[in-house]
Amino acid sequence: MRRLYFLFLFTICFNSVSGNKRLAVADITFKNAAYDPGPDPAPYADFKTLVVPIKRAGNLIIVEATVDTLEGNFVLDTGAPYLVLNETYFRDAPRIADQDAAGINGASSGAFATVVHNFNILDLHYDRLTADVTDLSSIENGRNIKILGLLGTRLFSKFAITVDLFRNVLYIQKLDKNGNIPETERVFRDRFMVSPIRFLNDVVFLKGSVNNKEFWFAFDTAAETNLLDYDKCKKLMDNMEVINRAKVTGVGGSSFEVIYARFDQLIVGDRMFMKNRVLLTDLEKMGKAYGYGVDGILGYDFFVRGIFTINFVKKEFEMYIYTNQ
Amino acid sequence: MRHYGHIVILLLLLTGSMSKAIGQNRNSLIITEDNLILQLDLKSPAKELDSILKIAGISSSNTGKVLKGDFSGLNVDGWKMSAHENNVVRFERSLSDLKENPQSQPYLITTRILQIDGRPGYPENVKYGFNKYAKITVYGLSSGLTRFILPGYQQAKRVFLSGNFNSWSTLKGLMKKTDGGWVIDVMLAPGAYEYKYIVESRWITDPNNLLQMNDGGGNVNSVFYKYNYTFKLSGYTSAHRVTVAGDFNKWNANELIMEKKGDAWEHELYLSDGMHQYRFMTDGQWITDPANPVKVKDDDGNLNSVLNLGETVTFKLRGYSNAKKVFVAGDFNNWRPDELSLKRAENSWVLPVVLTAGNYNYKFIVDGEWIADPDNPHYSIEKGGKNSFLSVKPNYTFKLKGFSDAGTVILTGTFDNWDPNGYTLVHNGDEWTIKVYLKPGKWLYKFRVDGKWIIDPGNKLWEQNEFDTGNSVLWME
């Protein structure tokens, strides 16, 4: 129901790429209308603030969790709507939904939807979670770390999460009836930026501008750099400085080009960010994966600027300066 | 005169606008709406050209050509010359390529673009090391285990030990609370380790450990060395100061200060497997190790003691009693054919050789003729020839059950760059096996059964590959 509401609202606000009810995770678009397992039960959380140590793999944020008895690494991924499990380790999980036979890139894939029970991040306990199972080998091979899955946003929909990359800590906090972090539980106070957020298919979107041109950015903690859609930012090229041009070999061995560039004057919320690094590429397929057209993606180069909080209930994004605790 | 002046001004203006058109920086790369514009000054130093060509995504092997006016490399890469004036040449390249991106997730691009050197937090190729603790809170037990103690933090609910020895797990190394602090015993092989404690979910370095290492990924970790060797010098009891130095520590005679224990001087440390040269310094005088008969003269004419750490492998070739000379050569000695000479023994030729952990190919050379080891069923094919295969300190056994009718079963994977000739398995009972040495990390592999590639039916873990045929996955912890 909640998803339908968002779809209705944002079909008016945005130009929906898919046009019908589809969900996408990793490189797979799911015909979700065929099966709706209903919302997962709320997690059991016997804490006000849960402090979780995090690790880093490249620019990825790694959180350890356990699925039943299996413990391992998960990537914190605000670009994924829910839990995604790596096919390598969950191929034999029970299949509960049909899915497209092919991934967006046309390559065949064995992706499917499943349900896992007894999922834990320290003292945060989920009895049951709907998850997609897909191939995450590119992260493992690119970062040489065993990855069981991705932690998408729905896991935290009742909480505020704060990531301190300087101390490598994640805070998961319960909210008061107004959707705020209770005053006594606030860890950081020196806020330098705040912005409302929107959820499209449970993916975090932030409004911003580059050199005064307005953009809608997906905020994706699994993006190791910022990305801008080349077509959408063509007129801004005069303000870009090329860092380098690179060839990338994609899934299936295809090769394509990207340009890594630098620009000033990125405004998000009430704050201007200078010296932003960004990959210029075509984001059409990524928009399809998010379920909505996307002008740009704010990743590591953006969120490393401060300690950041996503309040999923109040729909607010905040940044705090590192030196304050 | 006035008319002439106009011409001068016009000329100056023209020159000015041309030089502006060609750009103010001699070398530059500019991005416009539809094009990249690359400007090169062929008179600029090769280093500068190298750097701009690198930014433009043109391989550095083209720099030399470009300097000679050969722009074929740029043409192949889609650059079109748009201006050439004296030494300055300008190319343009369409940005239409940027409209083709088949990837649907940012990480599919970024994990490929942002390369990471090595594996931060996993020390590699450390030659030697010794611990520096303000208070000894990490030490070996007689059981062979290593005890880590973190004193204090009595109010903490949970404390973990996390390091490269447990894949930096934040869940596995749960410590026990005792009166003396938080304690955990772990099994460590000799080597260098990085670690931290996690107290109430917050990472801290070991407060009693003075040795720290930046992991290159923005983290500072504590360092612990699990020892495997003790330098010992008997006598010299009246000496005031005895140190040991070697090629491993660049002959620094002020670092490894030995301790007097009874009538001998000692220094325990971690020393990597392989060949080391060393000497002692007693009150300023260099001496070789009187207890070590193996000595060698270095390039400067100094006599050094030689230490060879690793596994002793005895190469043995049966028969060939009429041969005059038998050598062994392999990738462990860069295939030098006349270096490792086997000694004649009863009905065979033998030579013990100390090797470090790893996988090797080798051959015997009998009176100049290269032959594979007739007693070793494990081999690999290289350039049509057969090399014998040897794994030193193997830590994993690949097994393939069944396939009893197969002629050959070959193992290949990321450990041998997918060499289709791989390593040959041996048929034992109802399975094919081979033992290999693998470093920690992820390995992909397949078997080739009579030329047909298959994933390992005994391993549930596999991932898709570019041929849609899958690769088996193995994690070495």
HADDOCK unambig.tbl for C-alpha pairs under 7 A between the chains (distance, minus, plus):
assign (segid A and resid 26 and name CA) (segid B and resid 104 and name CA) 6.93 0.50 0.50
assign (segid A and resid 26 and name CA) (segid B and resid 105 and name CA) 6.03 0.50 0.50
assign (segid A and resid 27 and name CA) (segid B and resid 104 and name CA) 5.31 0.50 0.50
assign (segid A and resid 27 and name CA) (segid B and resid 105 and name CA) 6.55 0.50 0.50
assign (segid A and resid 51 and name CA) (segid B and resid 201 and name CA) 5.84 0.50 0.50
assign (segid A and resid 52 and name CA) (segid B and resid 201 and name CA) 5.42 0.50 0.50
assign (segid A and resid 53 and name CA) (segid B and resid 170 and name CA) 6.90 0.50 0.50
assign (segid A and resid 53 and name CA) (segid B and resid 201 and name CA) 4.91 0.50 0.50
assign (segid A and resid 53 and name CA) (segid B and resid 202 and name CA) 6.08 0.50 0.50
assign (segid A and resid 58 and name CA) (segid B and resid 116 and name CA) 6.77 0.50 0.50
assign (segid A and resid 64 and name CA) (segid B and resid 170 and name CA) 6.66 0.50 0.50
assign (segid A and resid 88 and name CA) (segid B and resid 461 and name CA) 5.44 0.50 0.50
assign (segid A and resid 88 and name CA) (segid B and resid 462 and name CA) 5.50 0.50 0.50
assign (segid A and resid 88 and name CA) (segid B and resid 463 and name CA) 5.53 0.50 0.50
assign (segid A and resid 89 and name CA) (segid B and resid 461 and name CA) 6.28 0.50 0.50
assign (segid A and resid 105 and name CA) (segid B and resid 102 and name CA) 5.88 0.50 0.50
assign (segid A and resid 105 and name CA) (segid B and resid 103 and name CA) 6.95 0.50 0.50
assign (segid A and resid 137 and name CA) (segid B and resid 463 and name CA) 6.70 0.50 0.50
assign (segid A and resid 138 and name CA) (segid B and resid 108 and name CA) 6.47 0.50 0.50
assign (segid A and resid 139 and name CA) (segid B and resid 111 and name CA) 6.36 0.50 0.50
assign (segid A and resid 142 and name CA) (segid B and resid 111 and name CA) 5.09 0.50 0.50
assign (segid A and resid 142 and name CA) (segid B and resid 112 and name CA) 6.12 0.50 0.50
assign (segid A and resid 143 and name CA) (segid B and resid 111 and name CA) 6.87 0.50 0.50
assign (segid A and resid 144 and name CA) (segid B and resid 441 and name CA) 6.60 0.50 0.50
assign (segid A and resid 144 and name CA) (segid B and resid 442 and name CA) 6.51 0.50 0.50
assign (segid A and resid 169 and name CA) (segid B and resid 202 and name CA) 6.75 0.50 0.50
assign (segid A and resid 222 and name CA) (segid B and resid 107 and name CA) 6.21 0.50 0.50
assign (segid A and resid 223 and name CA) (segid B and resid 106 and name CA) 5.06 0.50 0.50
assign (segid A and resid 223 and name CA) (segid B and resid 107 and name CA) 5.44 0.50 0.50
assign (segid A and resid 223 and name CA) (segid B and resid 110 and name CA) 6.82 0.50 0.50
assign (segid A and resid 224 and name CA) (segid B and resid 107 and name CA) 6.68 0.50 0.50
assign (segid A and resid 224 and name CA) (segid B and resid 110 and name CA) 5.62 0.50 0.50
assign (segid A and resid 225 and name CA) (segid B and resid 110 and name CA) 6.75 0.50 0.50
assign (segid A and resid 230 and name CA) (segid B and resid 98 and name CA) 6.65 0.50 0.50
assign (segid A and resid 234 and name CA) (segid B and resid 33 and name CA) 5.03 0.50 0.50
assign (segid A and resid 235 and name CA) (segid B and resid 33 and name CA) 5.95 0.50 0.50
assign (segid A and resid 237 and name CA) (segid B and resid 31 and name CA) 6.00 0.50 0.50
assign (segid A and resid 237 and name CA) (segid B and resid 32 and name CA) 5.23 0.50 0.50
assign (segid A and resid 237 and name CA) (segid B and resid 33 and name CA) 5.54 0.50 0.50
assign (segid A and resid 238 and name CA) (segid B and resid 31 and name CA) 6.78 0.50 0.50
assign (segid A and resid 238 and name CA) (segid B and resid 32 and name CA) 5.89 0.50 0.50
assign (segid A and resid 240 and name CA) (segid B and resid 31 and name CA) 6.86 0.50 0.50
assign (segid A and resid 242 and name CA) (segid B and resid 29 and name CA) 7.00 0.50 0.50
assign (segid A and resid 242 and name CA) (segid B and resid 30 and name CA) 6.97 0.50 0.50
assign (segid A and resid 242 and name CA) (segid B and resid 31 and name CA) 6.85 0.50 0.50
assign (segid A and resid 243 and name CA) (segid B and resid 55 and name CA) 6.19 0.50 0.50
assign (segid A and resid 244 and name CA) (segid B and resid 55 and name CA) 4.19 0.50 0.50
assign (segid A and resid 244 and name CA) (segid B and resid 56 and name CA) 5.87 0.50 0.50
assign (segid A and resid 244 and name CA) (segid B and resid 57 and name CA) 6.44 0.50 0.50
assign (segid A and resid 245 and name CA) (segid B and resid 55 and name CA) 6.10 0.50 0.50
assign (segid A and resid 245 and name CA) (segid B and resid 56 and name CA) 5.44 0.50 0.50
assign (segid A and resid 245 and name CA) (segid B and resid 57 and name CA) 4.83 0.50 0.50
assign (segid A and resid 246 and name CA) (segid B and resid 57 and name CA) 5.78 0.50 0.50
assign (segid A and resid 248 and name CA) (segid B and resid 109 and name CA) 6.90 0.50 0.50
assign (segid A and resid 248 and name CA) (segid B and resid 112 and name CA) 6.70 0.50 0.50
assign (segid A and resid 248 and name CA) (segid B and resid 113 and name CA) 6.79 0.50 0.50
assign (segid A and resid 250 and name CA) (segid B and resid 103 and name CA) 6.80 0.50 0.50
assign (segid A and resid 252 and name CA) (segid B and resid 466 and name CA) 4.70 0.50 0.50
assign (segid A and resid 253 and name CA) (segid B and resid 466 and name CA) 6.16 0.50 0.50
assign (segid A and resid 256 and name CA) (segid B and resid 100 and name CA) 6.61 0.50 0.50
assign (segid A and resid 256 and name CA) (segid B and resid 101 and name CA) 6.28 0.50 0.50
assign (segid A and resid 257 and name CA) (segid B and resid 97 and name CA) 6.13 0.50 0.50
assign (segid A and resid 257 and name CA) (segid B and resid 98 and name CA) 5.91 0.50 0.50
assign (segid A and resid 258 and name CA) (segid B and resid 98 and name CA) 6.00 0.50 0.50
assign (segid A and resid 281 and name CA) (segid B and resid 98 and name CA) 5.06 0.50 0.50
assign (segid A and resid 281 and name CA) (segid B and resid 99 and name CA) 6.52 0.50 0.50
assign (segid A and resid 281 and name CA) (segid B and resid 101 and name CA) 6.71 0.50 0.50
assign (segid A and resid 282 and name CA) (segid B and resid 98 and name CA) 6.01 0.50 0.50
assign (segid A and resid 282 and name CA) (segid B and resid 99 and name CA) 4.95 0.50 0.50
assign (segid A and resid 282 and name CA) (segid B and resid 100 and name CA) 6.17 0.50 0.50
assign (segid A and resid 282 and name CA) (segid B and resid 101 and name CA) 5.48 0.50 0.50
assign (segid A and resid 285 and name CA) (segid B and resid 102 and name CA) 6.61 0.50 0.50
assign (segid A and resid 285 and name CA) (segid B and resid 103 and name CA) 6.42 0.50 0.50
assign (segid A and resid 285 and name CA) (segid B and resid 104 and name CA) 4.88 0.50 0.50
assign (segid A and resid 286 and name CA) (segid B and resid 103 and name CA) 6.86 0.50 0.50
assign (segid A and resid 286 and name CA) (segid B and resid 104 and name CA) 4.14 0.50 0.50
assign (segid A and resid 286 and name CA) (segid B and resid 105 and name CA) 5.62 0.50 0.50
assign (segid A and resid 289 and name CA) (segid B and resid 104 and name CA) 5.86 0.50 0.50
